[in-house]
Amino acid sequence: MQFYLETNRLILREIRETDIDGMFELDSNDKVHQYLGKHPIKNKKEALENILFIGRQYKELGIGRFAVIEKSSGDFVGWSGLKFNIGEKEALNDFQNFVDIGFRLIPKYWGKGYATESSVATLQYGFNTMNYPIIFGAADVENIGSNTVLQKIGLRFINTFYFKQTECNWYELKKEDYGK
Ligand SMILES: CC(C)(COP(=O)(O)OP(=O)(O)OC[C@H]1O[C@@H](n2cnc3c(N)ncnc32)[C@H](O)[C@@H]1OP(=O)(O)O)[C@@H](O)C(=O)NCCC(=O)NCCS
């Protein structure tokens, strides 16, 4: 399944098996995983498993996180986009079967506004192309970067909840409130 979204500085497209080096650089980094349970991956086999998992989501659910490519360099920057969380295993804050927005970038690309820029395009795709009625977001309360991005793109804080003993913020944006 193919996706193609463009922003000023970025291309968002499907994650491909050829992104394995970038996906390994991303998910083997301790800093990236600081607020994600602290379990960075150890080898490229795990990076490939992650890519194949996302590929199955594209096929079965019609959506999954997008690869973020920097236009000026062609570099793989990380991923950003929507995920359909299905079933008990993916439940969060007592929600099941919901779409959330997320982002995970290689640290050398942090601080350039890329998470915000990619997420603005992602929200537009989610509401206008996929026609989702509501998009959720969640972040560790201590993950200032992630909370800032979610708020900047217009998601509204709803409540805090605990995920594996970590306090997290829960956000939502309804289609009817999008762009207001
Ligand atoms: C969270 C993450 C995606 C942010 O990416 P980014 O491209 O640096 O974010 P942006 O540049 O779009 O930042 C948007 C705003 O957040 C602020 N911000 C970002 N990271 C910050 C941090 N660590 N501390 C304080 N503010 C931060 C920026 O200053 C910016 O604010 P401004 O527009 O008012 O200047 C990135 O740090 C990351 O990949 N982290 C690891 C994975 C992760 O935690 N993902 C989220 C899981 S819920």
The ligand as a MOL file (V3000), in Angstrom:
LIG
                    3D

  0  0  0     0  0            999 V3000
M  V30 BEGIN CTAB
M  V30 COUNTS 48 50 0 0 0
M  V30 BEGIN ATOM
M  V30 1 C 8.6950 14.2110 20.6120 0
M  V30 2 C 9.4680 14.4820 19.3150 0
M  V30 3 C 8.8030 13.7490 18.1680 0
M  V30 4 C 9.4670 15.9890 19.0540 0
M  V30 5 O 10.0210 16.2050 17.7580 0
M  V30 6 P 10.5120 17.6330 17.2350 0
M  V30 7 O 10.5300 17.5750 15.7460 0
M  V30 8 O 11.7450 18.0110 17.9340 0
M  V30 9 O 9.3250 18.5570 17.6940 0
M  V30 10 P 9.0530 20.0190 17.1520 0
M  V30 11 O 10.3690 20.6170 16.7040 0
M  V30 12 O 7.9410 19.9890 16.1570 0
M  V30 13 O 8.6230 20.7410 18.4900 0
M  V30 14 C 7.4110 21.3580 18.6850 0
M  V30 15 C 7.4860 22.1760 19.9440 0
M  V30 16 O 7.8390 21.3730 21.0690 0
M  V30 17 C 8.9730 21.9060 21.7160 0
M  V30 18 N 9.7950 20.7800 22.1470 0
M  V30 19 C 10.1370 19.7060 21.4180 0
M  V30 20 N 10.9160 18.8830 22.1660 0
M  V30 21 C 11.0490 19.4780 23.3730 0
M  V30 22 C 11.7090 19.1150 24.5810 0
M  V30 23 N 12.3910 17.9780 24.6870 0
M  V30 24 N 11.6210 19.9570 25.6460 0
M  V30 25 C 10.9260 21.1140 25.5620 0
M  V30 26 N 10.2650 21.5090 24.4390 0
M  V30 27 C 10.3450 20.6900 23.3670 0
M  V30 28 C 9.6830 22.7150 20.6860 0
M  V30 29 O 10.4670 23.7260 21.2700 0
M  V30 30 C 8.5500 23.2510 19.8780 0
M  V30 31 O 7.9740 24.3560 20.5210 0
M  V30 32 P 7.8790 25.7720 19.7590 0
M  V30 33 O 7.2280 25.4740 18.4350 0
M  V30 34 O 7.0580 26.5720 20.6670 0
M  V30 35 O 9.2840 26.1970 19.5850 0
M  V30 36 C 10.9210 13.9750 19.4130 0
M  V30 37 O 11.5230 14.5520 20.5260 0
M  V30 38 C 11.0270 12.4690 19.5210 0
M  V30 39 O 11.0480 11.7700 18.5070 0
M  V30 40 N 11.1130 11.9280 20.7620 0
M  V30 41 C 11.2740 10.5070 20.9880 0
M  V30 42 C 10.0520 9.6980 20.6690 0
M  V30 43 C 8.8430 10.1400 21.4630 0
M  V30 44 O 8.9180 10.3880 22.6580 0
M  V30 45 N 7.7070 10.2270 20.7680 0
M  V30 46 C 6.4570 10.6200 21.3540 0
M  V30 47 C 5.8340 9.4900 22.0620 0
M  V30 48 S 4.2970 9.9240 22.8390 0
M  V30 END ATOM
M  V30 BEGIN BOND
M  V30 1 1 1 2
M  V30 2 1 2 3
M  V30 3 1 2 4
M  V30 4 1 2 36
M  V30 5 1 4 5
M  V30 6 1 5 6
M  V30 7 2 6 7
M  V30 8 1 6 8
M  V30 9 1 6 9
M  V30 10 1 9 10
M  V30 11 2 10 11
M  V30 12 1 10 12
M  V30 13 1 10 13
M  V30 14 1 13 14
M  V30 15 1 14 15
M  V30 16 1 15 16
M  V30 17 1 15 30
M  V30 18 1 16 17
M  V30 19 1 17 18
M  V30 20 1 17 28
M  V30 21 1 18 19
M  V30 22 1 18 27
M  V30 23 2 19 20
M  V30 24 1 20 21
M  V30 25 1 21 22
M  V30 26 2 21 27
M  V30 27 1 22 23
M  V30 28 2 22 24
M  V30 29 1 24 25
M  V30 30 2 25 26
M  V30 31 1 26 27
M  V30 32 1 28 29
M  V30 33 1 28 30
M  V30 34 1 30 31
M  V30 35 1 31 32
M  V30 36 2 32 33
M  V30 37 1 32 34
M  V30 38 1 32 35
M  V30 39 1 36 37
M  V30 40 1 36 38
M  V30 41 2 38 39
M  V30 42 1 38 40
M  V30 43 1 40 41
M  V30 44 1 41 42
M  V30 45 1 42 43
M  V30 46 2 43 44
M  V30 47 1 43 45
M  V30 48 1 45 46
M  V30 49 1 46 47
M  V30 50 1 47 48
M  V30 END BOND
M  V30 END CTAB
M  END
